[in-house]
Amino acid sequence: EIGAPGASVASEHGTGTGRTSFGGASGATPMIAGSAALLKQFYTIIGETSAPNRLKQALLDTAETNTLAPSVPGGLVPDVVAPISRIGGGEVRVNRAVSSTTVVNPQDSAGNWAGGLSFGFVDVARSSVSITREIRIENNSWSSRSFTITPTARYANDLATGAVSLSLPTSVALGPMQGKNLKVRLRIDGTKLRNNLMNSGSGGNNPAPLTANEYDGYIVFTSPEETLTLPWHVLPRKDAKVTSDGTELQFEDDGSGVGVGTMALTNSGIGTAQSDTYTLLAVSNNLPEGPAGGQAPTPDLHAVVVNTIVGSSTGCACNIIWEFAINSWERQTMPTGVIYDVFLDIDGDGTFDWDVFNFDLSLSSSLSDGRQVTWAADTRTGRATAFFFAEHSTNTANTVLRVCGEQVGLTSAAILSRNVKVAVTASDFFFGGPGDEIDGLTITPFGEQFVGVADDMAGNTSGTLTAFDFGAFPGNTPELGLMVITNGDRGSASRGGATQQTESLLFARP
């Protein structure tokens, strides 16, 4: 919400003249704490309230907004001013906070007065979305104040899209010790939003896609006596919204013993539905979430699915890609927050030989790389390999893990015909604790009974899910049908996006 120097801090406590390299949030935080202490001391002297929220807001409203960040390569963000999500109100200026007699407080979606004006993450499946918030401006002096009000955008290229705009009064007059509430309306034209550029795999924690997808700026209050700057921010995503004619598959024999059926699909959203279809192996009940602030989240499996891709175009030595996709009851918003483990007993000895899981490319507890990949670890030797990035389009409940067949020992015809025991678990990386588990599954490589193909669909168009029933494979756990993921990752220009209720669709067998 606010910034302070944190990259080149050199003074070493207690030495007088000694210097030690020190920085990051750990360097900036004590500067903000010290700034608040100085402001509190001043308010105490002049007899004004020094409640924490009052101190915080005064520092935010008067920070330096012309704060620069290194330019981001790749052309997505040509500007060099730092985005609001990086600096909030700007770089702290205690002298300005001391001189200011007016404070501007925003109201969040829960009605609390706090910090910057954040409209949060918004799923945008319609052409027009409007969100209204309130801000309160308070004159704490014994003289009148008159402010002009100007909403500004942080980046000219954001403004040029015409996708996001703010409307609020153009001026406000305040008498001595008077406050007023003002309504701020955010309008989003979904048709003008950029495609979703964020993912938690190859994109990792790269700030460029985030900066390109978010819209931000400052609402500037100007009077002859002082200037206040209130940061505003929204992260909208252009979404697909796919519905179907039903949820149960119906098949007719095509004459060769294979059942074929179709299901009509409709995308009523403005984003493109990027559809990938998988065989549904298992579903799990919705578990209670961990308590707020309890540091005990419950990663919760909803559906586990599988798909096999065969051919020389896979890029794998054995020409096989095995895909395991997991849909959870709650979305994940960051790389490697939830770890999914798919345990495989390939050789049939009753012990799991391989663990397929998503994790940071560094494979270290520090998550030093930031990109999330699919690892395949040999549980007997501890050796792990990675070939594909994990697919997760950010703030979605869908995660796809892909491995080459040779990564998990699928190297002979005999193994390809075996029944493989499977168990899937979900755990929280940061806090650990109990997660969800599905076990007792048995599958055969190339042995999916139900296979489907769903159309990609542009906004406000229709398509079809075509499903095939090849009959049950001996030894396999009975398959439940198909799952269609509608926010598949199609590359750097389109990382997918769908509403929470429609980003995965389950279709039951007859």
C-alpha positions in Angstrom: 0.0 0.0 0.0 3.0 2.3 0.4 6.7 2.2 -0.6 10.0 3.2 1.0 13.6 2.8 0.1 14.4 -0.9 0.3 17.1 -1.7 -2.3 20.2 0.3 -1.2 19.9 0.5 2.6 23.5 0.5 4.0 23.5 1.8 7.6 24.3 -0.8 10.2 22.5 -0.5 13.5 24.6 0.3 16.5 27.9 1.0 14.7 27.6 4.8 14.0 29.5 4.5 10.8 29.3 0.8 9.8 27.6 -0.3 6.6 26.0 -3.6 5.6 24.1 -4.4 2.5 20.4 -4.7 3.4 17.1 -4.3 1.5 13.8 -5.6 0.4 10.6 -5.3 2.3 12.7 -5.9 5.5 14.5 -2.6 4.8 11.4 -0.6 3.7 9.1 -1.7 6.6 11.1 -0.1 9.4 11.2 3.2 7.4 7.4 3.2 7.2 7.2 2.3 10.9 9.5 5.2 11.7 7.5 7.5 9.5 4.3 6.6 11.4 6.1 7.1 14.7 7.2 10.6 13.7 3.7 11.5 12.5 2.2 10.1 15.7 4.5 12.2 17.8 3.5 15.3 15.8 -0.2 14.6 16.2 0.2 14.1 19.9 1.9 17.6 20.2 -0.9 19.3 18.3 -3.6 17.3 20.1 -5.0 15.4 17.1 -6.0 11.8 17.0 -3.3 9.4 16.1 -5.3 6.2 15.5 -3.4 3.7 13.3 -5.8 4.1 10.3 -5.4 7.9 10.5 -1.6 7.7 10.5 -1.7 5.2 7.6 -4.1 7.2 5.5 -2.1 10.4 5.9 1.1 8.7 4.8 -0.7 7.2 1.7 -2.4 10.4 0.7 0.8 12.4 0.6 3.3 10.0 -0.8 5.5 10.7 -3.8 3.8 9.2 -6.9 6.5 9.8 -9.4 8.3 6.7 -8.3 10.1 4.7 -11.0 10.8 1.0 -11.5 13.1 -0.6 -14.1 11.5 -0.9 -17.5 10.1 -4.4 -18.2 11.5 -6.2 -21.2 9.1 -7.7 -23.8 7.3 -4.6 -24.8 4.2 -5.2 -22.6 4.9 -2.4 -20.3 6.9 0.4 -22.0 6.5 2.9 -19.1 9.0 3.2 -16.3 6.7 4.5 -13.5 6.0 1.8 -11.0 2.6 0.2 -11.0 0.2 0.8 -8.1 0.3 -2.9 -7.2 4.1 -2.3 -6.5 4.1 1.0 -4.6 0.5 1.7 -3.5 0.3 5.4 -2.5 3.9 5.9 -3.6 7.1 6.6 -1.7 6.6 7.9 1.8 7.1 11.6 2.5 6.7 12.4 6.2 7.1 16.1 5.8 4.0 16.2 3.5 2.0 14.2 5.9 2.8 16.6 8.7 1.8 19.6 6.6 -1.5 18.1 5.4 -4.7 18.9 7.2 -7.0 16.9 5.0 -7.4 13.1 4.6 -9.1 10.9 2.0 -10.4 7.5 3.1 -11.7 4.9 0.7 -14.2 2.2 1.5 -13.6 -1.4 0.5 -16.2 -3.9 -0.7 -16.9 -4.9 3.0 -17.6 -1.3 4.0 -14.4 -0.8 5.9 -12.4 2.4 5.6 -8.8 1.5 4.7 -5.8 2.2 2.5 -6.1 2.5 -1.3 -9.2 2.3 -3.4 -9.0 -1.3 -4.6 -11.8 -2.7 -6.8 -10.0 -6.1 -6.6 -10.0 -8.9 -9.1 -13.1 -8.9 -11.3 -14.3 -11.7 -13.6 -15.7 -9.9 -16.7 -18.0 -12.1 -18.8 -20.3 -9.2 -19.9 -19.6 -6.3 -22.2 -20.3 -3.8 -19.4 -19.5 -4.0 -15.6 -20.0 -1.2 -13.1 -18.8 -1.1 -9.5 -19.5 1.7 -7.0 -17.4 2.5 -3.9 -17.5 5.4 -1.5 -14.6 7.6 -0.4 -14.7 10.2 2.5 -12.7 13.4 2.5 -12.3 15.1 5.8 -11.0 18.6 6.5 -9.3 18.7 9.9 -8.4 22.4 9.8 -10.3 25.4 11.1 -10.4 27.0 7.6 -12.4 26.1 4.5 -11.0 23.9 1.7 -12.0 23.6 -1.9 -10.6 20.8 -4.0 -10.7 19.9 -7.7 -10.8 16.2 -8.3 -9.1 14.5 -11.2 -8.9 10.8 -11.8 -5.7 9.8 -13.6 -4.4 6.6 -15.1 -1.0 5.3 -14.3 -0.2 4.3 -17.9 -1.1 6.0 -21.2 -1.5 2.6 -23.0 -4.1 1.5 -20.4 -6.1 4.8 -21.0 -5.9 4.3 -24.8 -7.8 1.0 -24.6 -10.9 2.7 -23.2 -11.6 -0.4 -21.2 -11.7 1.1 -17.7 -12.9 4.5 -16.6 -13.7 6.3 -13.3 -16.4 8.8 -12.7 -16.9 11.0 -9.6 -17.6 14.6 -8.7 -15.1 17.1 -10.3 -14.8 19.2 -7.1 -15.7 19.3 -3.4 -15.9 22.2 -0.9 -15.5 21.6 2.8 -16.1 23.9 5.7 -13.9 23.9 8.8 -13.7 20.5 10.4 -16.1 19.1 7.9 -16.2 15.8 6.0 -18.2 14.5 3.0 -18.8 11.2 1.4 -18.3 10.9 -2.4 -19.3 8.0 -4.7 -16.8 6.7 -7.2 -18.0 4.5 -10.1 -15.7 2.2 -12.0 -16.9 1.1 -15.5 -15.3 -1.8 -17.4 -15.9 -2.3 -21.1 -15.1 -6.0 -21.3 -14.9 -6.0 -25.1 -11.9 -3.6 -24.9 -9.9 -5.6 -22.2 -6.7 -7.3 -23.2 -6.6 -11.0 -23.2 -5.5 -12.7 -20.1 -1.6 -12.7 -20.2 -1.0 -14.1 -16.7 -0.2 -17.7 -15.8 1.5 -19.4 -12.9 3.6 -21.7 -15.1 5.9 -20.2 -17.6 4.9 -16.7 -16.5 5.6 -17.4 -12.9 6.0 -14.2 -10.9 6.9 -12.1 -13.9 5.4 -8.6 -13.2 5.0 -7.7 -16.9 1.7 -9.7 -17.5 0.2 -8.5 -14.2 1.0 -4.8 -15.1 -0.4 -5.2 -18.5 -3.7 -6.8 -17.2 -4.3 -4.4 -14.3 -5.6 -0.9 -14.5 -4.6 1.7 -12.0 -3.8 5.3 -11.2 -4.5 8.1 -8.7 -7.4 10.2 -7.9 -5.8 13.7 -7.4 -7.4 16.2 -5.0 -5.9 19.7 -5.5 -6.4 22.8 -3.5 -4.3 26.0 -3.0 -3.1 24.7 0.3 -2.3 21.0 -0.5 -2.5 18.1 -2.9 -3.7 14.6 -2.0 -3.3 11.5 -4.2 -5.5 8.4 -3.5 -4.3 5.2 -5.4 -7.0 3.2 -7.2 -6.6 -0.3 -8.8 -8.5 -3.0 -10.5 -7.5 -6.4 -12.0 -10.2 -7.3 -14.6 -10.1 -10.5 -16.7 -12.0 -11.1 -19.9 -13.9 -14.3 -19.3 -15.6 -17.1 -21.2 -18.9 -18.4 -19.7 -19.8 -21.8 -21.2 -23.0 -23.6 -20.5 -24.3 -26.9 -21.9 -27.7 -28.4 -22.8 -27.3 -31.0 -20.1 -24.8 -32.8 -17.8 -25.4 -36.4 -18.8 -23.7 -38.0 -21.9 -25.8 -40.0 -24.3 -24.2 -42.4 -26.9 -25.2 -44.2 -30.0 -23.2 -47.1 -31.6 -21.4 -45.9 -34.7 -21.5 -49.4 -36.1 -18.0 -50.4 -34.9 -18.8 -50.9 -31.3 -17.8 -47.3 -30.3 -20.5 -45.1 -28.8 -20.6 -41.5 -30.1 -22.6 -38.6 -28.6 -22.7 -34.9 -28.8 -23.5 -32.1 -26.4 -24.3 -28.5 -27.4 -22.2 -25.8 -25.8 -22.8 -22.1 -25.6 -20.3 -19.4 -24.7 -22.3 -16.4 -23.5 -19.1 -14.7 -22.2 -17.0 -12.1 -24.1 -13.8 -14.1 -23.8 -12.7 -17.0 -25.9 -13.4 -20.4 -24.4 -10.2 -22.5 -24.8 -11.5 -26.0 -24.3 -9.6 -29.1 -23.2 -11.3 -32.4 -22.5 -10.3 -35.1 -20.0 -11.5 -38.4 -18.8 -13.2 -38.0 -15.4 -11.7 -40.5 -12.9 -13.0 -39.3 -9.5 -14.8 -36.5 -7.7 -14.6 -35.5 -4.0 -16.9 -33.7 -1.6 -16.4 -30.0 -0.7 -14.5 -29.8 2.6 -14.9 -27.0 5.1 -12.3 -24.2 4.6 -9.8 -23.4 7.2 -10.7 -20.5 9.5 -9.7 -16.9 8.4 -6.3 -16.1 9.9 -5.9 -19.6 11.2 -2.9 -20.5 9.0 -4.5 -23.8 8.3 -6.1 -23.8 4.8 -7.6 -27.0 3.5 -6.6 -27.6 -0.2 -9.6 -29.3 -1.5 -9.9 -31.7 -4.5 -13.0 -31.5 -6.6 -12.2 -33.6 -9.7 -9.3 -35.7 -10.9 -9.0 -36.3 -14.7 -6.6 -37.9 -17.2 -5.7 -37.7 -20.9 -3.2 -39.4 -23.1 -1.6 -37.8 -26.1 0.3 -40.0 -28.6 2.4 -39.1 -31.6 5.8 -37.8 -32.8 4.6 -34.2 -32.2 4.6 -34.6 -28.4 8.3 -33.9 -28.3 8.8 -36.9 -25.9 11.2 -39.7 -26.6 8.5 -42.4 -26.3 5.9 -40.2 -28.2 3.6 -40.2 -25.2 2.3 -37.3 -23.0 0.3 -38.3 -20.0 -1.8 -35.5 -18.6 -3.3 -35.3 -15.1 -5.6 -32.4 -14.4 -7.0 -31.4 -11.0 -10.0 -29.2 -10.4 -10.2 -27.9 -6.8 -13.2 -26.5 -5.0 -11.4 -23.1 -4.4 -9.3 -21.1 -6.7 -5.5 -20.6 -6.3 -4.1 -17.1 -7.0 -0.4 -17.7 -6.9 2.3 -20.0 -8.2 2.9 -23.2 -6.1 0.5 -22.2 -3.3 -1.1 -25.6 -3.5 0.9 -28.7 -4.2 -0.8 -31.6 -6.0 0.9 -35.0 -5.9 -0.2 -37.8 -8.3 1.4 -41.0 -7.1 1.8 -43.9 -9.5 2.5 -47.6 -9.0 3.8 -48.4 -12.5 5.3 -51.8 -11.9 2.4 -53.2 -10.0 4.3 -54.2 -6.8 1.9 -52.4 -4.5 4.3 -49.5 -3.8 4.2 -46.1 -5.5 7.2 -45.7 -7.8 6.6 -42.2 -9.1 5.3 -38.9 -7.8 4.1 -36.4 -10.4 3.7 -32.9 -8.8 3.7 -29.2 -9.4 6.5 -27.1 -7.9 8.9 -24.3 -8.5 11.5 -24.9 -11.2 14.3 -24.4 -8.6 12.9 -27.4 -6.7 13.9 -25.6 -3.5 11.9 -24.4 -0.5 12.8 -20.8 -1.3 10.8 -20.8 -4.6 13.6 -18.8 -6.0 12.7 -19.2 -9.7 9.0 -18.4 -9.6 7.9 -20.6 -12.5 5.8 -23.6 -11.8 6.7 -26.9 -13.6 5.6 -30.5 -13.5 8.1 -32.7 -11.8 8.3 -36.5 -12.0 10.2 -38.0 -9.1 11.3 -41.6 -8.8 10.4 -42.4 -5.2 13.0 -45.2 -5.1 16.0 -43.0 -6.0 14.8 -39.5 -5.3 15.8 -38.4 -8.8 13.4 -35.9 -10.4 13.0 -34.6 -14.0 10.9 -31.7 -15.5 9.9 -31.3 -19.1 6.7 -29.2 -19.1 5.5 -26.1 -17.3 2.5 -26.7 -15.1 -0.6 -25.1 -16.6 -2.5 -22.7 -14.4 -3.9 -19.5 -15.8 -3.8 -17.7 -12.5 -6.8 -17.4 -10.1 -8.3 -20.6 -11.3 -9.2 -23.9 -9.8 -7.7 -25.8 -12.7 -4.1 -27.2 -12.7 -2.8 -29.4 -15.4 0.3 -31.6 -15.0 2.0 -33.1 -18.1 4.8 -35.6 -18.2 6.5 -37.5 -21.0 5.9 -41.3 -20.7 9.6 -41.9 -20.2 9.6 -39.6 -17.1 7.4 -42.1 -15.3 8.7 -45.4 -16.7 6.3 -45.9 -19.7 9.1 -47.3 -21.9 7.8 -50.7 -23.1 4.7 -52.2 -24.6 4.3 -54.5 -21.5 4.1 -51.5 -19.2 1.6 -49.7 -21.4 -0.9 -52.5 -21.0 -0.6 -52.7 -17.2 -3.1 -51.4 -14.7 -1.5 -48.5 -12.8 -2.5 -47.7 -9.2 -3.1 -44.0 -8.6 -3.5 -41.8 -5.6 -3.9 -38.0 -5.6 -3.2 -35.6 -2.7 -3.4 -31.8 -2.2 -1.4 -29.9 0.3 -0.6 -26.3 1.2 3.0 -25.2 0.5 3.1 -22.4 3.0 1.3 -23.8 6.1 1.2 -27.5 5.5 -1.6 -29.1 7.5 -4.2 -31.6 6.4 -5.3 -31.5 2.8 -7.5 -33.7 0.6 -6.8 -37.1 -0.9 -8.3 -39.4 -3.5 -6.9 -43.0 -3.6 -7.9 -46.4 -4.8 -7.8 -45.5 -8.5 -6.6 -47.8 -11.2 -6.0 -46.7 -14.8 -4.2 -48.1 -17.9 -2.1 -46.0 -20.2 -4.2 -45.6 -23.5 -7.0 -47.1 -21.5 -9.5 -44.3 -21.2 -13.1 -45.5 -21.7 -14.5 -42.0 -22.4 -12.7 -39.6 -24.7 -14.0 -36.2 -25.9 -13.2 -33.2 -28.0 -14.8 -29.8 -27.2 -14.7 -26.8 -29.5 -12.9 -23.6 -28.7 -15.5 -20.8 -28.9 -15.1 -17.1 -29.4 -17.3 -14.9 -27.3 -21.1 -15.2 -27.8 -20.8 -18.2 -30.1 -21.8 -21.9 -29.8 -19.9 -25.2 -30.2 -20.1 -28.9 -29.5 -18.6 -31.5 -27.2 -18.1 -34.7 -29.1 -17.8 -37.7 -26.8 -16.7 -41.3 -27.5 -17.3 -44.4 -25.4 -14.8 -47.2 -26.2 -16.1 -49.5 -23.5 -14.6 -50.3 -20.1 -11.0 -51.5 -19.8 -10.5 -54.6 -17.6 -9.1 -53.6 -14.2 -9.7 -49.9 -14.5 -11.7 -48.0 -11.9 -15.0 -47.3 -13.5 -14.8 -43.9 -15.2 -17.4 -41.3 -14.4 -17.5 -39.4 -17.7 -15.7 -36.3 -19.0 -14.5 -32.9 -17.7 -14.1 -29.9 -20.0 -11.7 -27.2 -18.9 -12.8 -23.9 -20.6 -9.7 -21.8 -19.7 -6.9 -23.7 -21.3 -3.6 -22.0 -21.9 -3.0 -21.2 -25.6 0.2 -19.3 -25.3 1.6 -15.9 -24.2 -1.1 -13.9 -25.9 -4.0 -15.8 -24.4 -3.6 -17.6 -21.1 -7.3 -18.5 -20.7 -10.0 -17.0 -18.5 -13.5 -18.2 -17.5 -15.9 -17.5 -14.7 -15.5 -19.6 -11.5 -18.7 -21.5 -12.1 -17.9 -22.4 -15.7 -14.1 -22.9 -15.9 -14.7 -26.6 -15.6 -17.8 -28.6 -16.7 -18.5 -32.2 -15.6 -20.4 -34.6 -17.8 -21.6 -37.9 -16.3 -21.7 -41.2 -18.1 -25.2 -42.5 -18.9 
